[in-house]
Amino acid sequence: MGEKLEITSKVYLSLYGITSTTVLVSALRDQGAEVDYVIPNRFIHGYGPNEQLFREAYADGVSLLITVDNGIAGVQEVKVAKELGLKVIITDHHEPGEALPDADVILHPRIPEGHYPFGELAGVGVSFKLAHALYKVFPTHLVALVALGTVADLVPLVDENRTLVKQGLEQLQQSDAYWLRAFCEVAQVEQSKIDEDTLGFQFAPRLNAVGRLQDAVPGVDFLLSESLEEAKHLAHLLDDCNQERKAIVQRITDEAIAQVEAEERLQQARVLVVTGEDWNAGVVGIVASRLVERFYKPTIVLGIDEAKQTAKGSARSIAGFNLYEALAKNAALLTHFGGHPMAAGMTLPAENVETLFTHLNEQAQSLTEEQLTPVIHIDIALTIDDITIEAIEQVRMLAPFGTAFPKPTYALEKAVVADMRKIGQHQKHLKMTLESNGQTLDTIGFNNAHYYDEITYQTPISLVGDLQINEWQGRKKPQFLLRDIQINTWQLFDVRGITQTARWASTVAANSIGIAFHETTLHYFDTLLSMDLQLAEQVHEAEAVVLLDVPPSEEALITCLQRLQPKKVYAHFHAPKDTYFNALPTREQFAWYYKFLNKRPNFALKQHMTQLATHMGWQVDTIKFMTKVFFELGFVKIDNGLTTVVTGAIKTPLEQAPSYQQRLTQIALEQQFVYAPYAALKQWFDDNVY
């Protein structure tokens, strides 16, 4: 095989294309072939086989062209290659269309003519089949690359894929390949503990990132490194690209979510189509996955090139909506598309985006509400008492886990949060300590920091997720990897005593209604809060409420909350006069003040009140309060602003004055609602409302 060969990689430039290319380059070179490889740049060449690259290959003297992890959709491009006189071999695993390319050889596990017994090979698995044929013996030394590409491709981890990954993991734990040693160093991975999670969450994103941001050739060069120095240099390049990729993904994700939340038509849509000018086409597939997680709807994310008036992007779907078939029905709107039932890439004129959105949503009308509701199927329900290192290790013996052979999903019940905090550079993750029957369990939720403001301490919760072993400084501890949380009871959130309204308002649920018992409270918070504000008696339905002020009585609050039965109660209890700490005047103060007034008939109180308060070291409100009590009991009269003691007034206990009783009530209410410890306040709600 002394012919010059041209190998192209998958249009959808992801990790699987890089490993597929590496496998075949290695195999062909071992056969003595002169190999040139080109990985199409998604920003220049778009998705799918590229006619321009085929013509360039012909001009360079190539006689045999092999497509790797793409090509099954390239009917026109292969026709051009054949017209040029090139021999063409297609190796691909993507969904074949109605018409197949007129290639000399097609290696594909699912075309009817092939009769291959297992149709779910990854792109690298198909490449490996060709390599196997070239070597004429099983190429064990390439299985590590096959494992990496298969796990990253998210194909079903069953049957032949499972065998290849299992063998590959064993090889990865022992191999002295330069690229592997460099990757372990950069990712801070202990080689002997490499597993499918290492491949999927540590190696794959780094290898994948370079093709998402630029030309993916450095990824192949890295896997083909001929020295440790070269491998380390390229490993750091890939790691830098991955950090940049993360930042770009986060920015576009934030913009895409904001777009959905701002447009009513998108909120009502069954299929989301979001667009952004110059959104990086290399990362929009990740963004689409994030949006599916957030909204659970089939999602297309497109970057718009204003100069070319084209839209290029990726899509992800949900169970029940075959994305490839849906796009195939709209092929006339698309310049190119390809993919699977659950994922696809596409290019189309920008002017067709709106029509595509309309057509896809018409097709999605068959989706039921049940299909649009995410469901997590539980394998095992347990409590913290059931969780041990030994039990986790026994389950681990079933590994490797992946698509179609997932890790068991655990439901953790009867737990409360003993400690909770946000972690990570951008505070995106959640770290919790759960407690039950005196036992504790560390819990981590990646990209789940939003739960921080949705859970209160000591509230019973149910969690869904995975169990793993966390090893730190030689100590092993069980750790729960959080996927979702269910709260089956009402919750009390304590936002009392926070004077800066913006600080606590940002933690309140978006659907909260601010409830006030006094008109003055509504006026006070009107410009400070953007939520719906209403008087208590006007609210008839609410999932979440903010109690803005102290109620006039316990009964008033009980009546309101028993009517609403909100799931979330935010206790603020704004008390502008702080009656609790402005204690009632003593009997000695009342007596002194009475004698003072008795000696000064027609006392101009308003004129001299401040001076009197200063002289006695009292507050002005104290003098006003005592004057009001005297007036209500008939001890003094006030005429034209002049205060005079009434001679012969009937002796009456001070406590009988309405103002005195109101002050006592207010102090008791503030003590109960404003200054009571959280546990006591929670108990009051449990006893009187829930």
C-alpha positions in Angstrom: 0.0 0.0 0.0 2.4 2.7 -1.2 -0.4 4.9 -2.4 -0.9 8.4 -1.0 -4.0 8.4 1.2 -6.2 11.3 2.3 -8.2 10.8 5.5 -10.9 13.2 6.4 -12.6 13.3 9.8 -16.1 13.7 11.0 -17.9 16.9 10.0 -19.2 17.3 13.5 -15.8 17.7 14.9 -15.8 16.1 18.2 -13.5 13.8 20.1 -14.7 10.7 18.3 -13.5 12.1 15.0 -10.0 12.6 16.5 -9.7 9.1 17.9 -11.1 7.6 14.7 -8.5 9.4 12.6 -5.7 8.5 15.0 -6.7 4.8 14.8 -6.6 4.7 11.0 -3.5 6.9 10.6 -1.7 4.5 13.0 -2.9 1.4 11.2 -2.1 2.8 7.7 1.3 4.0 8.6 2.1 0.6 10.1 1.2 -0.9 6.7 3.8 1.4 5.1 1.3 3.8 3.6 2.1 7.5 3.0 -0.7 9.2 4.9 -1.9 12.8 4.9 -4.9 13.7 7.0 -7.2 16.6 7.0 -9.8 17.3 9.6 -12.3 19.7 8.2 -12.5 23.0 10.1 -16.1 23.4 11.1 -15.8 27.2 10.9 -14.5 27.1 7.3 -15.8 23.9 5.8 -19.0 23.5 7.7 -20.6 20.1 8.4 -20.3 17.0 6.3 -18.0 15.9 3.5 -16.4 18.9 1.8 -16.1 19.1 -1.9 -13.3 21.7 -1.8 -11.1 19.4 0.4 -11.7 16.5 -2.0 -10.6 18.7 -4.9 -7.5 19.8 -3.0 -6.7 16.1 -2.2 -6.9 15.2 -5.9 -4.7 18.2 -6.8 -2.1 16.9 -4.3 -2.0 13.5 -6.0 -4.2 11.5 -3.7 -5.6 8.4 -5.3 -7.6 6.9 -2.4 -9.8 8.9 -0.1 -11.1 7.6 3.2 -13.7 9.4 5.2 -13.6 8.8 8.9 -16.7 9.1 11.1 -18.5 10.9 8.4 -19.4 10.6 4.7 -22.6 8.6 4.7 -24.5 11.8 3.9 -22.1 13.0 1.3 -23.8 11.8 -1.9 -22.9 14.9 -4.0 -19.4 15.2 -2.5 -18.6 11.6 -3.2 -19.9 11.9 -6.7 -17.5 14.8 -7.3 -14.6 12.7 -5.9 -15.5 9.8 -8.2 -15.7 12.1 -11.2 -12.2 13.2 -10.3 -11.0 9.6 -10.4 -10.5 9.1 -6.7 -11.2 5.8 -5.0 -13.5 6.4 -2.0 -13.9 4.4 1.2 -16.5 5.7 3.7 -16.3 4.7 7.4 -19.2 6.2 9.3 -21.8 5.4 11.9 -24.2 8.3 11.5 -27.8 7.9 10.3 -27.8 6.9 6.6 -30.2 8.7 4.3 -32.5 7.2 1.7 -29.7 7.4 -0.9 -26.2 6.2 -0.2 -23.0 7.7 -1.7 -21.6 5.9 -4.7 -18.4 5.0 -2.9 -16.1 2.1 -3.7 -16.6 0.7 -0.1 -18.9 1.7 2.6 -18.2 0.6 6.2 -21.3 1.3 8.2 -22.8 -1.0 10.9 -26.5 -0.2 10.0 -26.9 -0.1 6.2 -29.2 -2.9 5.1 -26.7 -4.3 2.7 -24.2 -4.9 5.5 -26.0 -7.3 7.7 -23.6 -6.5 10.6 -24.9 -8.0 13.8 -24.3 -4.9 16.0 -25.4 -1.6 14.7 -24.3 0.7 17.5 -20.6 1.0 16.9 -19.0 4.4 17.6 -17.2 6.2 14.8 -13.9 5.0 16.2 -15.4 1.5 16.4 -15.9 1.5 12.6 -12.4 2.8 12.0 -11.1 0.0 14.3 -12.9 -2.5 12.0 -10.9 -1.2 9.0 -7.7 -1.2 11.1 -8.4 -4.8 12.1 -8.8 -5.8 8.5 -5.5 -4.1 7.6 -3.5 -5.8 10.4 -5.3 -9.1 9.8 -5.0 -9.6 13.6 -6.8 -8.0 16.4 -4.9 -4.7 17.0 -4.8 -4.7 20.8 -2.5 -1.7 21.0 -5.3 0.5 19.6 -8.1 -0.6 22.0 -7.3 2.3 24.4 -8.1 4.8 21.7 -11.3 2.9 20.8 -12.4 3.0 24.5 -11.8 6.7 24.6 -13.7 7.4 21.5 -16.6 5.0 22.3 -17.2 6.5 25.7 -17.1 10.1 24.3 -19.4 9.2 21.5 -22.2 8.3 24.0 -23.1 5.2 22.0 -24.8 2.4 23.9 -22.3 0.7 26.1 -23.5 -2.8 25.4 -22.4 -5.8 23.3 -19.3 -5.1 21.3 -18.9 -1.6 22.5 -18.8 -2.8 26.1 -16.2 -5.4 25.3 -14.0 -2.8 23.6 -14.3 -0.3 26.4 -13.6 -2.8 29.1 -10.5 -4.0 27.3 -9.5 -0.4 26.6 -9.8 0.7 30.2 -7.5 -2.2 31.3 -5.0 -1.0 28.7 -5.2 2.6 29.7 -4.5 1.8 33.3 -1.1 0.2 32.3 -0.1 1.9 29.1 3.0 4.1 28.9 1.8 6.0 25.9 3.1 9.6 25.9 -0.3 11.2 25.3 -1.7 9.2 28.2 1.0 10.2 30.7 0.7 13.8 29.7 -3.1 13.8 30.0 -3.0 12.2 33.5 -0.6 15.0 34.6 -2.7 17.8 33.2 -6.0 16.4 34.4 -4.5 15.3 37.8 -5.6 11.8 37.3 -4.1 8.7 38.9 -3.5 6.4 35.9 -4.2 3.2 37.8 -7.7 4.5 38.6 -8.8 5.5 35.1 -12.4 4.5 34.5 -15.2 5.5 32.1 -15.8 8.7 34.1 -12.2 9.7 33.6 -12.6 9.3 29.8 -16.0 11.1 29.7 -15.4 14.0 32.0 -11.6 14.5 32.1 -10.0 13.4 28.8 -12.9 13.8 26.3 -13.7 17.5 27.0 -10.0 18.5 26.7 -9.4 16.5 23.5 -12.7 17.8 22.1 -12.2 21.5 22.9 -9.5 22.2 20.3 -11.8 21.2 17.4 -14.6 23.3 18.9 -12.5 26.5 18.9 -10.1 26.0 15.9 -8.6 23.3 13.7 -8.7 19.9 15.4 -5.4 18.6 14.0 -3.5 19.3 17.2 -5.8 16.7 18.8 -4.6 14.0 16.4 -1.0 15.2 16.7 -1.3 14.9 20.5 -2.5 11.3 20.3 0.3 10.5 17.8 3.0 12.2 19.9 6.4 10.7 19.5 7.9 12.1 22.7 6.8 13.0 26.2 7.9 16.6 25.7 5.7 16.9 22.6 2.8 15.3 24.4 3.1 17.6 27.4 3.2 20.7 25.3 0.1 19.6 23.3 -1.7 18.5 26.5 -1.3 22.0 28.0 -2.6 23.5 24.7 -5.7 21.2 24.8 -6.2 22.1 28.5 -6.0 25.9 27.7 -8.5 25.4 24.9 -10.8 23.6 27.2 -10.8 26.4 29.7 -11.6 28.9 26.9 -14.3 26.5 25.7 -15.9 26.5 29.2 -16.1 30.2 29.3 -17.6 30.5 25.8 -20.2 27.8 26.6 -21.2 29.6 29.8 -21.6 32.9 28.0 -23.7 31.5 25.2 -25.7 29.3 27.6 -26.6 32.4 29.7 -27.6 34.3 26.5 -29.6 31.4 25.2 -31.5 31.0 28.5 -32.2 34.7 28.7 -33.6 34.6 25.1 -36.0 31.7 26.0 -37.1 33.4 29.2 -37.6 36.8 27.4 -39.7 35.4 24.5 -43.3 34.2 25.1 -43.4 32.2 21.9 -40.3 30.2 23.0 -41.7 29.5 26.4 -44.8 28.1 24.7 -42.9 26.2 22.0 -42.4 22.5 22.0 -39.2 22.8 20.1 -36.7 25.5 21.0 -34.7 27.3 18.3 -32.4 30.0 19.6 -29.9 32.1 17.6 -27.1 34.5 18.3 -24.8 36.5 16.1 -21.4 34.8 15.9 -22.2 32.2 18.4 -19.3 29.7 18.2 -20.5 26.8 16.1 -18.1 24.5 17.8 -19.7 24.7 21.2 -23.4 25.1 20.4 -24.0 21.4 20.8 -23.0 21.6 24.4 -25.3 24.6 24.8 -28.1 22.7 23.3 -27.6 19.9 25.8 -27.7 22.5 28.6 -30.9 23.9 27.4 -32.5 20.4 27.1 -31.5 19.9 30.7 -33.0 23.2 31.7 -36.3 23.2 29.7 -36.6 19.5 28.6 -37.6 20.3 25.0 -35.9 19.4 21.7 -33.5 22.3 21.1 -31.6 23.8 18.2 -28.8 26.4 18.9 -27.6 28.3 15.8 -24.8 30.8 15.3 -25.7 33.4 12.7 -23.0 34.7 10.3 -24.4 38.1 9.4 -21.9 38.5 6.5 -22.8 35.3 4.8 -26.4 35.3 6.1 -26.1 31.7 7.1 -27.0 29.8 10.3 -24.9 26.9 11.6 -25.4 24.9 14.7 -26.4 21.8 16.6 -29.5 20.2 18.1 -30.3 17.9 20.9 -33.5 16.1 21.5 -35.6 14.2 24.1 -37.1 10.7 24.1 -40.1 10.6 21.7 -38.9 13.1 19.1 -36.6 11.7 16.4 -34.5 14.7 15.5 -32.9 13.3 12.4 -36.3 12.3 10.9 -37.7 15.8 11.8 -34.9 17.5 10.0 -35.1 15.1 7.1 -38.7 16.3 6.5 -37.4 19.8 6.3 -34.4 19.1 4.1 -35.4 21.7 1.6 -34.8 24.4 4.2 -31.3 23.1 5.0 -28.0 23.4 3.2 -26.8 20.4 5.0 -27.7 18.3 8.0 -26.7 15.0 9.6 -26.7 13.2 12.9 -28.8 10.8 15.0 -32.3 10.7 16.5 -31.1 12.5 19.6 -28.4 14.8 18.1 -27.8 16.6 14.9 -25.8 19.3 13.2 -27.0 21.6 10.4 -26.3 24.6 8.2 -29.0 26.6 6.6 -29.7 30.1 5.2 -30.5 32.5 8.0 -33.8 33.5 6.3 -35.0 29.9 6.8 -34.6 29.8 10.5 -38.1 31.1 11.3 -39.7 28.7 8.9 -37.8 25.8 10.4 -38.9 26.8 13.8 -42.5 26.8 12.7 -42.3 23.5 10.9 -40.6 21.7 13.7 -43.1 22.9 16.2 -46.0 21.7 14.0 -44.3 18.3 13.9 -43.9 18.3 17.6 -47.6 18.7 18.3 -47.7 15.0 18.6 -45.6 15.1 21.8 -47.7 14.6 24.8 -47.4 16.5 28.1 -46.1 13.3 29.6 -43.3 13.1 27.0 -42.4 16.8 27.7 -42.1 16.0 31.4 -38.6 14.8 32.5 -38.7 11.6 34.5 -36.0 10.0 36.5 -36.4 6.3 36.9 -35.2 5.1 40.3 -33.3 1.8 40.6 -32.7 1.7 44.4 -34.3 3.6 47.3 -32.2 3.8 50.4 -31.3 5.9 53.5 -28.0 7.1 54.7 -27.7 4.1 57.0 -27.7 1.8 54.0 -24.6 3.5 52.4 -21.2 1.9 52.9 -17.9 1.8 51.1 -18.3 -1.9 50.6 -21.8 -1.6 49.0 -20.5 1.0 46.5 -17.5 -1.1 45.6 -19.8 -4.1 45.0 -21.9 -2.1 42.5 -18.8 -0.8 40.9 -17.9 -4.4 39.9 -20.6 -4.0 37.2 -18.7 -1.3 35.4 -18.1 0.2 32.9 -21.3 2.2 32.9 -22.6 4.4 30.1 -25.4 4.9 27.6 -27.9 2.0 27.7 -26.1 0.6 30.7 -26.2 3.5 33.1 -25.1 3.5 36.7 -27.9 2.7 39.2 -30.0 5.7 40.1 -30.5 6.0 43.8 -33.3 7.7 45.7 -32.0 8.9 49.1 -34.9 9.5 51.5 -35.4 10.8 55.0 -32.5 13.1 55.0 -32.1 16.7 56.1 -29.5 19.3 55.2 -27.1 19.9 58.1 -24.7 22.1 56.2 -24.7 23.7 52.7 -22.5 26.0 50.7 -21.7 27.0 47.1 -18.3 26.0 45.8 -16.3 26.3 42.6 -14.6 29.3 40.9 -17.9 30.7 39.8 -20.0 29.3 42.7 -21.9 27.0 40.3 -21.7 23.9 42.4 -23.4 22.8 45.6 -21.7 21.1 48.6 -24.0 19.6 51.3 -23.8 17.5 54.4 -26.9 15.4 54.8 -28.0 13.9 58.1 -30.3 11.2 59.2 -30.4 9.3 62.5 -27.1 10.7 63.6 -25.4 9.5 60.3 -24.0 12.1 57.8 -23.2 11.9 54.1 -21.3 14.3 51.9 -23.1 15.4 48.8 -22.0 17.3 45.7 -24.2 18.7 43.0 -22.3 20.0 39.9 -24.1 23.0 38.3 -26.7 22.7 41.0 -25.9 25.8 43.1 -29.5 27.1 42.4 -30.7 24.7 45.1 -28.9 26.8 47.7 -31.7 29.3 47.8 -34.4 26.6 47.5 -33.6 24.4 50.5 -33.8 25.3 54.2 -31.8 23.6 56.9 -33.4 20.7 58.7 -36.1 20.3 56.1 -36.7 16.6 55.1 -35.8 16.1 51.5 -35.5 13.3 48.9 -32.6 13.2 46.6 -31.8 11.4 43.3 -28.3 10.7 42.1 -25.3 8.4 42.1 -23.0 7.1 44.8 -19.3 7.2 44.6 -16.2 6.9 46.8 -14.3 10.1 47.5 -10.7 9.5 48.5 -8.7 12.3 50.0 -5.3 12.0 51.7 -5.7 8.2 51.9 -9.2 8.4 53.5 -12.2 6.9 51.7 -15.7 8.3 52.3 -19.0 7.7 50.5 -20.3 10.6 48.5 -23.6 11.3 46.9 -23.6 12.8 43.4 -26.7 14.9 43.2 -29.0 14.9 40.1 -32.3 16.2 41.5 -34.0 17.1 44.8 -37.6 16.7 45.8 -39.1 18.6 48.8 -42.3 17.2 50.1 -43.1 19.7 52.8 -43.5 23.4 53.2 -40.4 25.5 53.9 -39.7 28.6 56.0 -36.9 30.8 54.7 -35.5 33.2 57.2 -34.7 36.7 55.7 -35.3 38.6 58.9 -32.9 41.3 60.0 -31.4 41.9 56.5 -31.7 45.7 56.1 -30.5 45.8 52.5 -33.6 44.7 50.6 -31.6 43.7 47.5 -29.6 41.1 49.4 -32.6 39.0 50.5 -34.8 39.8 47.5 -32.3 38.0 45.2 -32.8 34.7 47.1 -36.6 34.7 46.9 -38.4 32.4 44.4 -39.4 34.2 41.2 -43.1 33.4 41.7 -43.3 34.9 45.2 -46.0 37.4 46.2 -45.1 40.0 48.8 -47.8 40.1 51.5 -48.3 43.2 53.7 -50.7 43.7 56.5 -50.4 47.5 56.5 -50.7 50.0 53.6 -47.6 51.8 54.7 -45.6 48.6 54.1 -46.7 48.5 50.5 -45.6 52.1 50.0 -42.3 51.4 51.6 -41.4 48.4 49.5 -43.0 49.6 46.3 -39.7 50.9 44.8 -37.5 48.4 46.5 -39.1 45.2 45.2 -40.0 44.1 41.7 -42.3 41.3 42.9 -46.1 41.5 43.1 -47.1 43.3 46.3 -50.5 42.9 47.8 -52.4 43.4 51.1 -53.0 40.1 52.9 -56.7 40.0 52.5 -56.4 40.5 48.7 -54.3 37.4 48.1 -56.2 34.2 47.3 -53.6 32.0 45.7 -49.8 31.8 46.1 -47.1 29.1 45.9 -44.6 31.3 47.6 -45.1 34.3 49.8 -42.9 36.9 51.5 -44.3 38.2 54.8 -43.2 41.8 54.6 -44.3 43.1 57.9 -45.5 42.1 61.4 -49.2 41.2 61.4 -51.7 43.0 63.6 -52.4 39.7 65.4 -51.5 36.1 65.2 -55.0 35.3 64.0 -54.6 37.6 61.0 -51.5 35.7 59.9 -53.0 32.3 60.6 -56.1 33.2 58.6 -54.0 34.3 55.6 -51.7 31.4 55.5 -54.3 28.7 56.1 -56.2 30.1 53.1 -53.1 30.1 50.8 -51.1 27.1 52.1 -48.0 28.3 50.3 -45.1 25.8 49.9 -42.5 28.5 50.5 -42.8 31.2 53.2 -40.1 33.9 53.4 -40.2 35.6 56.8 -39.0 39.2 56.7 -41.3 40.9 59.2 -40.1 44.5 58.7 -40.8 46.5 61.9 -39.9 50.1 61.3 -40.4 51.3 64.9 -38.8 48.3 66.5 -41.2 48.3 69.4 -39.6 45.3 71.1 -36.4 47.2 72.0 -38.3 50.4 72.8 -39.5 49.0 76.1 -42.6 50.2 77.8 -42.0 53.2 80.2 -41.7 52.1 83.8 -44.3 53.0 86.4 -41.7 55.4 87.9 -41.5 57.2 84.5 -45.3 57.4 84.3 -45.4 58.8 87.9 -42.7 61.4 87.4 -44.3 62.6 84.2 -47.8 62.8 85.8 -46.3 64.9 88.6 -44.5 67.1 86.1 -47.7 67.8 84.2 -49.7 68.4 87.4 -47.4 71.2 88.4 -47.7 72.8 85.0 -51.3 73.4 83.9 -51.8 74.3 80.2 -48.3 72.9 79.4 -47.3 73.5 75.7 -46.1 69.9 75.2 -45.4 70.1 71.5 -43.2 73.2 72.0 -41.2 71.7 74.9 -41.3 68.0 74.2 -37.8 67.6 72.7 -36.3 69.7 75.5 -38.0 67.6 78.1 -36.9 64.3 76.5 -33.3 65.5 76.3 -33.4 66.6 80.0 -34.7 63.2 81.1 -32.7 61.1 78.7 -35.9 59.7 77.2 -37.0 59.3 73.6 -39.6 61.7 72.2 -41.8 58.7 71.4 -41.8 57.7 75.1 -43.3 61.1 76.1 -45.9 60.8 73.2 -46.8 57.4 74.3 -47.3 58.3 78.0 -49.3 61.4 77.0 -51.6 59.2 74.8 -52.1 56.7 77.7 -53.0 59.5 80.1 -55.4 61.0 77.6 -57.2 57.7 76.9 -57.6 57.1 80.6 -58.9 60.6 81.2 -55.9 61.7 83.3 -55.2 64.7 81.1 -57.0 66.9 78.6 -55.6 68.5 75.6 -57.0 71.8 74.4 -55.5 73.8 71.6 -52.2 72.0 72.1 -52.1 72.7 75.8 -52.0 69.7 78.2 -53.6 69.9 81.6 -54.1 67.2 84.4 -57.8 66.5 85.0 -58.6 67.0 88.7 -60.5 64.1 90.3 -59.9 61.7 87.5 -61.0 58.1 88.3 -58.0 55.9 89.1 -57.6 53.3 86.4 -54.7 50.8 85.8 -52.4 52.0 83.0 -52.8 48.6 81.3 -56.5 49.4 80.4 -55.5 52.1 78.0 -55.9 50.9 74.4 -52.5 52.3 73.4 -50.9 50.4 76.3 -52.6 47.2 75.3 -51.6 47.7 71.7 -48.0 48.2 72.7 -48.1 45.0 74.7 -49.5 43.2 71.8 -46.9 44.6 69.4 -44.1 43.7 71.7 -45.4 40.1 71.9 -45.8 39.9 68.1 -42.3 41.2 67.5 -40.9 38.8 70.0 -42.8 35.9 68.3 -42.1 36.8 64.7 -39.1 39.2 64.5 -36.8 38.0 67.3 -37.7 34.4 68.0 -35.0 31.8 67.0 -35.6 30.1 63.7 -36.6 26.8 65.3 -39.2 28.5 67.5 -40.6 30.4 64.5 -40.8 27.2 62.4 -42.6 25.4 65.3 -45.2 28.2 65.5 -46.0 27.8 61.8 -46.2 24.0 62.1 -48.5 24.3 65.1 -50.8 27.0 63.8 -50.8 26.8 60.0 -49.5 23.5 58.7 
